[in-house]
Amino acid sequence: MITKSLYIRTIITFISVVIISILASYFITSLFVNEEVIFDEEVTKIATGVAQLIEITEPESIPELIETLGEFNFDLMLVNEEGVTYSPTDFSFTVDKETQETFLNSEMPPTILPYIKKEATRTVGIPIEISNEQHAMFIHMNYEEEVNGFRKIIVGTLFLVLFIGSMLFLFASRYFVNPIKKLTNAAKEMATGNLSVRLKSKNKDEVGELITSFNYMASELEKIDKMRDDFVSNVSHEIQSPLTSIKGFTKAIRDEVVPVKNQKEYLDIIYQETDRLSRLSENLLQLASLDSEYHPFHPVTFKLDEQIRRSVLTTEPLWKKKDIQIHLDMGRKEVTGDEDLFEQVWVNLLTNAIKYSSQHSIITISMTEKESETKVSITDKGKGIPKEEIPYLFDRFYKVDKARTSVEGNGLGLAIVKRILSINHCSIDVESKEGRGSTFTVTIPTSG
């Protein structure tokens, strides 16, 4: 599973990083132990202390003291002008004659003699005075055992850190992996069709943001699913209603239930229902085309005022039939956009305004210009739109008239308008008061 794989990979990565860190630390520490001057300083202090101890010890007791120091890995050699006065039985180091004479004939401070790099031994030379006679003391210190012990402690400590850290990380990693596991299970749940699944998270880190994004995605998918169900329901209703009428009237005519003199009236109804189905099909195809990223878009510069006047002439049969007056308040204006699509916007908005206007009323089309935009408003004196309905006006198949009978249409006109304006980077706003009419305002960005 992905989650288990991530869990294992996380632990392996952690342990690998720690092991590499331990090896690097051990290597650096080894160099540090053998080369750091702090050890030379400690050796020098020890040599000074031993020299002071020799100087205050009775001459006859010095051999015994030196033998005792030998038990602690301190080999000591005393030299005077006549030569070596004392050296350990198992002589573990040598000092050349020239070096001996250097310390005998000078007041040199304690000095570490040259040594091989990475050796855990040091030889220190220091001039001392025993019974008023000048001597040179050379002390050889071997602290290999101490270094090895120190290394063992370091290695043991590092591996103890590795073990404890791995155990703690083993449990801590679940804290990071569990939310991802929950996300995986939630995604599988969504795949089965349950789009109501949501996850809770108190974290504000990247995982918390991922869960928040998942919840947002699930919410949007749920909305899309509801829209799909509503779409299927609306399409089915819009298709079924005219089909039922066509089927009923054709059967009545076929069975000669309808008198011949009334058949023309029934045939007119069948024609109207067929035309309604045709418009529905055209609108659905257009919406599908507009939603597609491959829909042709041909922006050109055209005269907006002339286009609106043509749209008014196109809808003349509709507003003349209801004896509606069209008032135009526009100046000359050129805009850039898809001319054909814009023409459909004005036709749809005018048709909608005429549809909801009462007999003998007035529709006003006005244009206002600003530095970066042009606004075109279409105002009718119809029955208006309830305030709570306005946010849904541009939804597909949405109708203010829930009965779907008092006003013709399939609820796609405004959805098409909204989509066309979106493609042309324009916007539309609605203001309406019940009983007083509505104003649809289209805002078109311009260059001035």
Phi and psi in degrees as a GROMACS rama.xvg file:
@    title "Ramachandran Plot"
@    xaxis  label "Phi"
@    yaxis  label "Psi"
@TYPE xy
-62.5735  -41.9504  ILE-2
-64.1943  -47.8566  THR-3
-61.9007  -41.2657  LYS-4
-60.2423  -43.6318  SER-5
-64.2186  -40.4379  LEU-6
-61.6999  -47.9707  TYR-7
-65.5221  -43.7422  ILE-8
-63.1417  -36.9086  ARG-9
-63.2847  -45.1305  THR-10
-66.6203  -45.3679  ILE-11
-61.2008  -41.5833  ILE-12
-61.8948  -43.6981  THR-13
-61.7479  -49.7751  PHE-14
-63.0964  -40.5061  ILE-15
-61.8269  -43.7949  SER-16
-63.0909  -41.3937  VAL-17
-66.7123  -42.5098  VAL-18
-61.9241  -45.6561  ILE-19
-60.3968  -40.5032  ILE-20
-64.0152  -39.4402  SER-21
-64.8587  -46.2427  ILE-22
-61.2264  -44.465  LEU-23
-63.8951  -41.7441  ALA-24
-64.6501  -40.5979  SER-25
-64.0777  -43.4826  TYR-26
-62.4492  -46.2345  PHE-27
-66.038  -40.0032  ILE-28
-64.5221  -38.8586  THR-29
-60.6678  -43.6603  SER-30
-63.3625  -40.8502  LEU-31
-62.6293  -43.288  PHE-32
-65.1263  -39.4366  VAL-33
-83.2825  -23.8732  ASN-34
-116.91  -14.055  GLU-35
-67.9978  136.264  GLU-36
-67.3098  -16.0139  VAL-37
-60.1551  -31.1295  ILE-38
-71.3803  -37.6211  PHE-39
-64.1276  -38.0494  ASP-40
-64.4781  -42.5708  GLU-41
-64.8783  -40.6402  GLU-42
-62.5895  -42.6837  VAL-43
-62.1702  -41.7378  THR-44
-63.7342  -42.6597  LYS-45
-62.8354  -43.7408  ILE-46
-61.0893  -41.2315  ALA-47
-62.462  -42.6278  THR-48
-64.0197  -40.9133  GLY-49
-65.9108  -39.6133  VAL-50
-61.5129  -43.6171  ALA-51
-63.9462  -37.7678  GLN-52
-66.3282  -40.0991  LEU-53
-63.7297  -41.3233  ILE-54
-65.708  -31.0467  GLU-55
-93.9387  -1.56382  ILE-56
-90.2058  142.576  THR-57
-59.5657  138.249  GLU-58
-52.9225  -39.5517  PRO-59
-70.2429  -17.844  GLU-60
-95.2114  -7.10778  SER-61
-62.0361  -44.6409  ILE-62
-56.9341  -42.0403  PRO-63
-63.4544  -40.3975  GLU-64
-63.6725  -41.1148  LEU-65
-65.6161  -38.8442  ILE-66
-62.4323  -39.1946  GLU-67
-64.9292  -42.4682  THR-68
-63.965  -30.5143  LEU-69
-61.9365  -30.3091  GLY-70
-66.0682  -20.1855  GLU-71
-104.371  25.3398  PHE-72
66.7336  27.2346  ASN-73
-110.649  99.9436  PHE-74
-89.7501  128.617  ASP-75
-125.748  137.555  LEU-76
-129.718  130.403  MET-77
-110.263  137.54  LEU-78
-134.306  134.553  VAL-79
-119.62  -168.4  ASN-80
-65.9741  -22.759  GLU-81
-85.8194  -11.2125  GLU-82
127.659  -161.235  GLY-83
-70.3839  122.076  VAL-84
-93.2539  -24.4584  THR-85
-158.879  140.272  TYR-86
-152.319  155.835  SER-87
-63.6353  154.61  PRO-88
-59.633  -50.3524  THR-89
-92.3904  85.2601  ASP-90
-61.071  112.31  PHE-91
-102.096  -3.18444  SER-92
-154.434  159.08  PHE-93
-130.518  153.638  THR-94
-131.999  126.843  VAL-95
-68.9568  159.708  ASP-96
-60.7697  -39.6404  LYS-97
-62.1668  -42.5761  GLU-98
-65.6866  -39.0697  THR-99
-60.4295  -46.0934  GLN-100
-65.9551  -32.0717  GLU-101
-61.2656  -43.5028  THR-102
-80.3641  -23.2768  PHE-103
-74.9771  -35.9176  LEU-104
-104.546  25.406  ASN-105
-150.367  169.254  SER-106
-105.864  45.4033  GLU-107
-65.6499  144.695  MET-108
-72.8356  169.863  PRO-109
-56.0519  126.882  PRO-110
-130.635  133.814  THR-111
-82.0459  127.052  ILE-112
-74.3595  156.131  LEU-113
-54.3724  141.329  PRO-114
-139.514  161.843  TYR-115
-78.2215  135.238  ILE-116
-58.5066  142.882  LYS-117
72.8765  8.98474  LYS-118
-85.8982  140.23  GLU-119
-94.9828  40.7989  ALA-120
-134.353  148.147  THR-121
-139.876  145.26  ARG-122
-120.661  125.083  THR-123
-116.359  132.521  VAL-124
-107.604  139.399  GLY-125
-153.32  130.133  ILE-126
-76.0595  134.082  PRO-127
-135.671  168.091  ILE-128
-122.766  122.401  GLU-129
-121.577  117.966  ILE-130
53.9193  47.5782  SER-131
61.4395  19.8348  ASN-132
-118.705  132.655  GLU-133
-72.4793  131.1  GLN-134
-131.834  161.677  HIS-135
-117.239  126.265  ALA-136
-106.294  130.855  MET-137
-121.317  121.635  PHE-138
-116.144  126.236  ILE-139
-105.301  119.811  HIS-140
-111.443  130.156  MET-141
-118.045  108.391  ASN-142
-116.54  34.9806  TYR-143
-60.519  -42.7879  GLU-144
-62.6797  -41.0697  GLU-145
-64.5517  -41.5718  GLU-146
-63.7146  -45.1933  VAL-147
-61.8664  -40.1735  ASN-148
-63.4942  -40.5046  GLY-149
-63.4453  -41.2586  PHE-150
-62.8734  -41.5091  ARG-151
-62.0878  -40.2498  LYS-152
-62.9132  -42.3963  ILE-153
-62.6794  -48.4413  ILE-154
-61.9036  -45.1374  VAL-155
-60.4415  -42.5771  GLY-156
-64.1426  -42.7949  THR-157
-64.3883  -42.5828  LEU-158
-71.5146  -29.2871  PHE-159
-65.8183  -41.4788  LEU-160
-61.3818  -41.5651  VAL-161
-60.4589  -45.9053  LEU-162
-65.3238  -50.7073  PHE-163
-64.1365  -43.1228  ILE-164
-61.9707  -40.1321  GLY-165
-65.5311  -41.6541  SER-166
-63.2581  -45.5724  MET-167
-65.0607  -41.8616  LEU-168
-67.1453  -31.7889  PHE-169
-57.3772  -40.8145  LEU-170
-82.6779  -38.9285  PHE-171
-66.2251  -33.4209  ALA-172
-63.7077  -27.3051  SER-173
-62.3332  -31.1708  ARG-174
-61.8235  -34.2379  TYR-175
-86.6466  -33.639  PHE-176
-81.5379  -33.3103  VAL-177
-57.2779  -43.4159  ASN-178
-59.9768  -36.3827  PRO-179
-68.4182  -37.0365  ILE-180
-63.425  -40.602  LYS-181
-63.9723  -39.3867  LYS-182
-61.3932  -41.6019  LEU-183
-61.7842  -46.6536  THR-184
-63.9  -39.025  ASN-185
-65.9661  -39.2226  ALA-186
-63.6678  -40.382  ALA-187
-64.4675  -38.2411  LYS-188
-63.2353  -41.1734  GLU-189
-64.6963  -34.4994  MET-190
-64.4337  -24.2651  ALA-191
-82.1312  -6.25377  THR-192
111.575  -3.80694  GLY-193
-86.3701  94.4626  ASN-194
-90.3666  2.79456  LEU-195
-90.1075  -1.94495  SER-196
-66.5892  136.419  VAL-197
-138.697  153.592  ARG-198
-116.372  146.491  LEU-199
-103.969  140.249  LYS-200
-151.466  129.521  SER-201
-95.7028  -8.43751  LYS-202
-76.1707  148.922  ASN-203
-115.494  18.2575  LYS-204
-88.7289  -165.315  ASP-205
-62.0267  -38.0195  GLU-206
-66.2768  -39.6323  VAL-207
-62.0855  -40.9929  GLY-208
-64.3295  -37.1022  GLU-209
-63.5869  -42.4607  LEU-210
-66.0907  -40.8718  ILE-211
-61.1056  -42.1827  THR-212
-64.7064  -37.7216  SER-213
-64.0442  -45.2379  PHE-214
-61.9739  -39.2775  ASN-215
-64.9515  -42.6432  TYR-216
-61.5017  -44.0865  MET-217
-62.1421  -40.0418  ALA-218
-63.5037  -43.6473  SER-219
-66.9004  -38.9115  GLU-220
-64.6965  -36.6225  LEU-221
-65.1279  -39.8104  GLU-222
-64.0966  -43.0953  LYS-223
-63.4057  -39.8785  ILE-224
-63.7234  -40.6666  ASP-225
-66.4118  -41.112  LYS-226
-61.5029  -38.2072  MET-227
-64.3126  -44.4177  ARG-228
-62.901  -43.1469  ASP-229
-63.6152  -38.4778  ASP-230
-62.3377  -47.9709  PHE-231
-61.5353  -41.6561  VAL-232
-64.0032  -44.4772  SER-233
-66.6942  -44.0342  ASN-234
-61.6516  -43.3061  VAL-235
-60.1899  -42.2925  SER-236
-65.2681  -46.4321  HIS-237
-64.9666  -31.0479  GLU-238
-83.6449  -41.6357  ILE-239
-65.9872  -37.5257  GLN-240
-61.2481  -52.7327  SER-241
-67.6271  -33.7073  PRO-242
-63.7057  -38.3509  LEU-243
-63.055  -43.1778  THR-244
-63.1026  -47.0237  SER-245
-60.9258  -45.1064  ILE-246
-63.1633  -43.2139  LYS-247
-67.1007  -44.9359  GLY-248
-70.5225  -38.6179  PHE-249
-66.8403  -36.8694  THR-250
-66.6422  -38.6537  LYS-251
-65.1026  -40.5532  ALA-252
-69.0173  -41.065  ILE-253
-63.3856  -40.5527  ARG-254
-82.7765  4.46832  ASP-255
59.0294  29.6523  GLU-256
-73.773  -32.0549  VAL-257
-90.7838  129.163  VAL-258
-59.3016  150.938  PRO-259
-57.9002  -37.5377  VAL-260
-67.8662  -20.1046  LYS-261
-99.725  -2.64105  ASN-262
-65.7695  -33.7792  GLN-263
-62.4461  -40.1597  LYS-264
-62.2924  -41.2576  GLU-265
-68.7034  -38.1402  TYR-266
-66.0467  -34.3558  LEU-267
-63.4294  -39.4375  ASP-268
-65.1827  -42.1401  ILE-269
-61.2249  -41.173  ILE-270
-63.6325  -42.9051  TYR-271
-63.2763  -40.8644  GLN-272
-68.4353  -36.4697  GLU-273
-65.1228  -41.5757  THR-274
-63.8449  -37.4811  ASP-275
-63.0192  -42.1872  ARG-276
-63.6677  -39.3597  LEU-277
-63.1293  -44.9402  SER-278
-63.3319  -40.2025  ARG-279
-60.1684  -45.1837  LEU-280
-62.1448  -43.9931  SER-281
-63.1542  -43.2242  GLU-282
-64.8856  -41.1203  ASN-283
-63.6445  -43.0307  LEU-284
-64.5604  -38.648  LEU-285
-67.9207  -42.2734  GLN-286
-61.8158  -42.3034  LEU-287
-61.3662  -39.7901  ALA-288
-68.1753  -42.1053  SER-289
-66.1393  -33.7141  LEU-290
-72.3493  -23.9468  ASP-291
-74.4063  141.099  SER-292
-70.9395  -10.3065  GLU-293
-96.4938  7.48013  TYR-294
-64.5225  131.274  HIS-295
-63.6755  134.067  PRO-296
-130.275  117.051  PHE-297
-122.821  83.8296  HIS-298
-72.5651  131.379  PRO-299
-139.679  165.508  VAL-300
-94.9971  123.934  THR-301
-139.179  166.586  PHE-302
-85.224  112.083  LYS-303
-66.2373  -42.2052  LEU-304
-63.4831  -40.1334  ASP-305
-66.8258  -38.4871  GLU-306
-63.266  -40.8239  GLN-307
-66.3153  -38.9748  ILE-308
-62.9333  -40.054  ARG-309
-62.9544  -38.6905  ARG-310
-64.9063  -36.9959  SER-311
-62.8312  -42.6459  VAL-312
-65.4923  -36.0396  LEU-313
-63.276  -38.2843  THR-314
-92.1203  10.425  THR-315
-54.4076  -43.1635  GLU-316
-58.1829  -33.6634  PRO-317
-72.6078  -48.1345  LEU-318
-77.5052  -24.7307  TRP-319
-70.6741  -35.5425  LYS-320
-60.8385  -32.4468  LYS-321
-101.657  7.65256  LYS-322
54.8551  48.7714  ASP-323
-99.2697  139.191  ILE-324
-95.6329  137.203  GLN-325
-108.633  118.904  ILE-326
-105.416  127.991  HIS-327
-109.775  130.252  LEU-328
-131.888  82.809  ASP-329
-141.382  150.05  MET-330
-104.423  -175.5  GLY-331
-81.5406  132.971  ARG-332
-152.558  134.737  LYS-333
-109.534  137.061  GLU-334
-132.17  167.719  VAL-335
-116.186  129.806  THR-336
174.869  -175.004  GLY-337
-79.3086  107.954  ASP-338
-61.1335  -44.0443  GLU-339
-63.7202  -41.8772  ASP-340
-67.7726  -39.9167  LEU-341
-62.3285  -37.2825  PHE-342
-61.9016  -37.341  GLU-343
-67.0016  -32.8924  GLN-344
-59.0567  -49.2703  VAL-345
-67.4343  -38.6515  TRP-346
-64.0068  -45.4217  VAL-347
-63.7625  -43.7971  ASN-348
-67.6562  -40.8428  LEU-349
-65.2258  -43.4529  LEU-350
-60.6155  -41.2613  THR-351
-65.4783  -42.6439  ASN-352
-63.7936  -42.1309  ALA-353
-65.4019  -40.4333  ILE-354
-59.9458  -39.0241  LYS-355
-98.0528  2.73638  TYR-356
-88.5106  150.352  SER-357
-84.1919  169.03  SER-358
-59.9793  144.713  GLN-359
62.5287  25.3324  HIS-360
-96.2428  -172.382  SER-361
-126.966  139.012  ILE-362
-118.629  126.854  ILE-363
-110.591  131.638  THR-364
-116.762  117.489  ILE-365
-126.278  154.847  SER-366
-129.08  131.963  MET-367
-125.638  141.464  THR-368
-118.87  138.97  GLU-369
-124.874  -179.5  LYS-370
-61.1116  -38.9862  GLU-371
-119.832  6.98709  SER-372
-158.183  158.487  GLU-373
-125.347  132.458  THR-374
-111.899  132.041  LYS-375
-117.848  121.827  VAL-376
-114.166  134.772  SER-377
-117.999  113.413  ILE-378
-115.253  128.734  THR-379
-116.099  167.667  ASP-380
-112.602  38.5829  LYS-381
-81.5149  -157.419  GLY-382
-81.0385  -7.35447  LYS-383
79.7484  175.263  GLY-384
-124.907  131.837  ILE-385
-58.0059  142.199  PRO-386
-56.7979  -38.7006  LYS-387
-72.1473  -13.6119  GLU-388
-89.7421  -21.4095  GLU-389
-56.7288  -43.14  ILE-390
-60.9324  -17.989  PRO-391
-105.126  3.61815  TYR-392
-57.7456  -35.5388  LEU-393
-94.552  7.19546  PHE-394
-73.7367  148.454  ASP-395
-69.401  134.275  ARG-396
68.7617  9.51565  PHE-397
-79.569  134.228  TYR-398
-132.199  134.311  LYS-399
-63.1259  -36.392  VAL-400
-83.5945  100.869  ASP-401
-65.8089  -23.4383  LYS-402
-72.9661  -21.0396  ALA-403
63.3952  21.1637  ARG-404
-121.472  -30.7248  THR-405
-73.1066  -26.4056  SER-406
-129.696  134.24  VAL-407
-71.0536  157.047  GLU-408
130.768  163.525  GLY-409
-116.903  8.3527  ASN-410
76.2512  20.0051  GLY-411
-109.76  -14.0722  LEU-412
-58.4934  -50.0642  GLY-413
-71.6686  -30.5223  LEU-414
-63.5015  -39.9594  ALA-415
-65.687  -42.1065  ILE-416
-58.3816  -47.8459  VAL-417
-60.3577  -42.5505  LYS-418
-68.3169  -40.814  ARG-419
-62.6774  -44.9792  ILE-420
-65.0779  -35.6169  LEU-421
-63.8536  -42.1244  SER-422
-61.8714  -35.8206  ILE-423
-90.57  11.1363  ASN-424
60.357  37.2122  HIS-425
-114.497  172.904  CYS-426
-136.445  165.56  SER-427
-139.658  139.15  ILE-428
-127.142  155.466  ASP-429
-128.557  133.403  VAL-430
-126.732  133.259  GLU-431
-153.626  147.268  SER-432
-132.408  131.759  LYS-433
-60.9185  131.205  GLU-434
84.652  -6.56336  GLY-435
-122.863  -12.6506  ARG-436
113.486  -177.154  GLY-437
-136.901  154.699  SER-438
-129.131  122.185  THR-439
-104.888  120.675  PHE-440
-114.299  121.663  THR-441
-101.104  126.661  VAL-442
-106.829  122.35  THR-443
-115.405  117.503  ILE-444
-63.9658  137.338  PRO-445
-133.381  166.302  THR-446
-91.9743  -0.458795  SER-447
